């Protein structure tokens, strides 16, 4: 994975823009990843579609 893609994916996980991924943001991103129907869900850029 290119560093720019990694940075973009991590920015998507940081929902509040605080510069850190909290446990709540991490859990929410994984829940969205496995329940979302669109490729725009946070986490898809990093992990791909389940």
Secondary structure, 3 states (H helix, E strand, C coil): CCHHHHHHHHHHHCCCCCCCCCHHHHHHHHHHHHHCCCCCCCCHHHHCCC
